[in-house]
Amino acid sequence: MPDYTIIYFNCRGRCESMRMLLADQGLDWKEEVIEDSDAWVKGDLKKQAVFGQLPGFKNGDFRLYQSNAILRYLGRNHGVYGKNSVEATLIDMVNDGVEDLRLKYVNLIYDNYDAGKEDYIKALPNELCHFERILSNNNGGKGFTVGAELSFADYNLVDLLRNHLVLAPDCLSGFPLLSAYVTRVSSRPKLAAYLSSDAHKKRPINGNDKQ
């Protein structure tokens, strides 16, 4: 079994899609939780991080940074990166789209929550329609974003959509394929067990009090 460790702050943040992937694939991992942000800023761990950022990820002696690089690494290692180069490239495309939306979400949560939340929610359908269309173009929306099998981009997208359902509970009401997709992926037995566990539920969504 791989010796995986996630290094991150005490929140779901950019690591929850990794945890969802690992849990759904029946894999174990450890957590190194950075509790003191001041100690992180001034400490050696930040200096060791390639770009001075978390999350970090370890597999034994191998250390990796950048959340999407970690997701791709796990995708390659555990068969959730498509069946061929075309599928892998399309998965990269979807994941890049997820990253674009995640950056907007992160900006709202950490920089503009009180002033920007209403406008963000109003603009959200313009973002979600792209993912609804992607689903509709793949087996009529009955499966996943690319091909016939789950990919690391699906974990990333479902995690982000679940965050948005906390921010704006009705945000998927006009997107039946996305709504069914979130339910379908979240109901996979091993993933559902993780999502119902304290390890998920008791971990804050973000690193502040906004959600």
N, C-alpha and C positions, 0 to 999 in steps of 0.2 A: 504494500500500500504506500502511496506517496506520503511524504512528511510535509504537509501543507500548513502554513501559518499566515494569517492575515494580520497586518500591522496597521492599526487605524485608531481614530478617536472613538469615543463612546457614542456612536450613532450608526444608523444604517447607511446613510449617505451614498457614496460611490461604491461601497463594498457589498450592498445588499444583493445586487444581481450576481455577484460572485458566490455569495453564500447560497442563493437560490439554485444556482447551477450545481454547486457541490452537493447540496442536500438532495436535489432531484436525481443526481447520478449516483447516490448512495455512498458518497465519499465523506471521510472525516477530515476535520481541520482544527487547528488551534487558533486562539486569538491573543495577540499582544495589544492590549488597549492602552492608548496614550491618554491618561487622565488629566495631566497637567499641561495645558497649552503653553504656559510660560516656559516650563522646562523643555518642551518640544522645541520652541523657538530658539532657545539658548543652548540646547544640548547637542550631543554628538550625533544623535539619530538623524536630525535634519541635515547635518553636514554630510552624512553618508548617503542620503537620498539623492538619486541622480539629478533631479531637478529641484531638490529642496522641498518636495511635496509628498504627502501621503495620499492614497494608500501605498503601503509596501506589501510585498508578498514573498514568502520563502518556500522553496521546496528543497528541504535539506540545506545544502550549502549554496544553492542557487537563489539569488535575490533579484527581484524584479520590481519596477515602479511603473506608474501610469496605469490608471484603471482599465482603459481599453486594451492596452498591451497585455495586461493580466487576463482579461476576458478572452482574448485571442489565444493566449497560451493554453488556457484551460480548454478552450474550444478544440484546439488541435489535439491536445492530449486525450480528450475524452469523447471524440467522435461527434461533436456538435458544431462543425464548421463546414457543413455541406458535403456533398458526395463527389464533387469535382471542382475544377478551378472556376467555372462559370458560377456555380452556386456559391462558392466561397467569396467571389467578388461581389455578388449581389448581397450576400450577408454583410460584407463590409459596408456597402452602400446604405443598407438599412440602419446599421449601427451608427454610421456617421450622421444620419438623420436623427436618430435618437439622441446622439450627443448634442446636436444643435438645439434640440428642445430642452435637454437637461441643462445646458448653459443658461438658457433663458429662465428656467425654473430656479436655478441656483442664484442667479442675479436677483430675482424677485425675493427669495427667501432671506438672503443675507444683506441685500443692499436697498431694497425698495418695497418691503412688504406692506407697510401701512399705507403708503401713498399709491402703490402700484397694483395692489391685488385686484381691485375692481376692473381696471383696464386689462390686466393680464387675463382674467377669466373671460372677459368679453372677446378677446382676440384668440382664445384657445381653440375654438372650432376651426379656425383657419390653419392651425397646426395639426390638429387631429385628423382632418380630412385626408391628408397625405397618407397616413397610416391605414385609414379605412380603405383607401383606394388600393394600396399595396396588398392588403388582405384579399380584397375582392378579385384582384387579378391573379391570385394563386388558389386554384381549386375552389373558387367561389367563396373564399373566406372561411372555409370549413376546417382549415388546418393551421398553418403557420405562415410566417412572412415570406419564406423562401423554401421552395421544394416541398417534399413530403414529410420532412422530419424537423424536429425542434433544433434551433441553433442558439448559440450564445447571444445573438442579437435579440431573440425572443425573450430570454430572461431579462435582458436589459430594458427592453420596451415594456414588458409587463410590470417590472418593478417601478418604472417611471409612471406608468398609467395608474398603478395602485396609489402612488404618492398623490397624483392629481385627483383621485377619487376622495382623498382626505381633504385636499385643498378646496375642491368644488365637487361635492357628491353627485351632482347631476350632469357632470361634464360629458359622460358617454351616452346620455339619453338619446342623442341624435345620431349615434354611431352604433348600430346594432351589431355589426361584425366585430368591432373592437370590444364591445361589452361582452359578447359571447366568448371572444378569444381570451380575455382576461380571466373569465370564469373557468374556461376549459383548461388553460395552462395552470392556473392556481389550484385546480382540483386534482392534478396528478398526485397519486397517493403519497409519495415520498416528499414532494414539495408541499403538499397540503399539511403534512405532519409538521414540517418545519415552520410553516407560516402560522400554525396554531400553537407553537411552542413559546415558552417564555423567552427563549433566545432571540426570537423575532419580536414578539409583542412588547417586551419590556425594554427594547432598545429604541431610543428616540429616532424619529425619521431623520432629523437634521441636527446639526451641532449647536443650534440655538433653540429658543422656545417656539419657533415658527413652524407651521406645517399646513 
